[in-house]
Amino acid sequence: MKIVEPKYEILTDISQDGIKELQQIERVARVCYKSEDKITPDGESAKKLVGFLVKQGHEAMLEHSQLSVLFTCDRGVANELVRHRIASFAQESTRYCNYSKEKFGGELTFIWPSYIRGEQYCELNDSEVTIKSSFLEAMTYAEKDYKLMIANGMRPEQARCVLPLCLKTEIVVTANYREWRNIFKLRTPVAAHPQMRELMCPLLMELQKKIPVVFDDIYTYWPADDQTRKGSMVK
Ligand SMILES: Cc1cc2nc3c(=O)[nH]c(=O)nc-3n(C[C@H](O)[C@H](O)[C@H](O)COP(=O)(O)OP(=O)(O)OC[C@H]3O[C@@H](n4cnc5c(N)ncnc54)[C@H](O)[C@@H]3O)c2cc1C
């Protein structure tokens, strides 16, 4: 049994300072206003125009650039991601992946929930020790039963019924910028699930650094330091 931290990887190449991405939107949007003559090669006109589009709510223009992100997360978070109907997905399949095979090290991989403390972050009190061991025990049983069912002739798509929501999955989400804005607005506020926030908040902040203007108006609070984050999320 392996337990790993969630993570994301931006699969789409983003140009230096994100200018090419903005220029793509600018090229398209200027058709509406017939203002192609205002395009400047340094990208300043693109920044200005995209800022204007966002402010005006003319977000349809943002549909002309897209981004793919690979998330390594648990099945619970993945279930929430696939609710975003405008996005496209590719997800690791529990029907076709046989985790008892050597390819997977013959073991299951789970995601460590951000709200369960590990002693690598701090000393645990009694109830935290109990929570942690309950979690580990449940994962141990899930793995044992899954492998036992496979060993007794079940296919992965059948044995998966004993797998828990914190099973690690990989899922690629491809969406245009308009849809990513919608995703960030829904998935970064404190009302969103903590494990969703722990992926979406850093992703949003990284994109705000890499692509100017497009996501700047979406505010998120997220402490940069990982240890602070882990500690602060536990009640
Ligand atoms: C905090 C939180 C709690 C949640 N709790 C639950 C829950 O308890 N149960 C539950 O079932 N879901 C829950 N959800 C999921 C939620 O109901 C949505 O399915 C999910 O957030 C996707 O939102 P969306 O429809 O805006 O996104 P998308 O499906 O990506 O759609 C993007 C946008 O396109 C437009 N759009 C898409 N489809 C249509 C359509 N058919 N008609 C009109 N406009 C459309 C809308 O403007 C929409 O905002 C929760 C979500 C959040 C953020």
The ligand as an ORCA input file, in Angstrom:
! r2SCAN-3c Opt
* xyz 0 1
  C     -19.310     24.095     -2.810
  C     -19.987     23.154     -3.742
  C     -20.881     22.232     -3.257
  C     -21.538     21.340     -4.125
  N     -22.407     20.446     -3.609
  C     -23.066     19.606     -4.446
  C     -24.026     18.668     -3.965
  O     -24.251     18.568     -2.770
  N     -24.665     17.876     -4.864
  C     -24.459     17.983     -6.213
  O     -25.093     17.256     -6.996
  N     -23.552     18.843     -6.703
  C     -22.847     19.650     -5.865
  N     -21.925     20.513     -6.377
  C     -21.652     20.493     -7.820
  C     -22.485     21.562     -8.544
  O     -23.856     21.265     -8.449
  C     -22.086     21.649    -10.021
  O     -22.408     20.436    -10.658
  C     -20.634     21.902    -10.231
  O     -20.169     22.903     -9.379
  C     -20.402     22.323    -11.687
  O     -20.806     23.663    -11.817
  P     -21.293     24.301    -13.170
  O     -22.589     23.731    -13.554
  O     -21.185     25.796    -13.024
  O     -20.110     23.879    -14.150
  P     -20.153     23.362    -15.653
  O     -20.933     22.127    -15.766
  O     -18.743     23.282    -16.060
  O     -20.852     24.487    -16.442
  C     -20.199     25.725    -16.704
  C     -21.254     26.770    -16.926
  O     -21.924     26.479    -18.150
  C     -23.291     26.796    -18.008
  N     -24.069     25.572    -18.187
  C     -23.588     24.303    -18.232
  N     -24.582     23.436    -18.442
  C     -25.712     24.163    -18.513
  C     -27.072     23.838    -18.684
  N     -27.501     22.590    -18.838
  N     -27.955     24.841    -18.703
  C     -27.593     26.113    -18.563
  N     -26.301     26.507    -18.377
  C     -25.383     25.533    -18.362
  C     -23.482     27.397    -16.627
  O     -23.333     28.797    -16.733
  C     -22.325     26.833    -15.860
  O     -21.932     27.612    -14.748
  C     -21.269     21.391     -5.520
  C     -20.367     22.340     -6.005
  C     -19.718     23.202     -5.146
  C     -18.738     24.190     -5.703
*
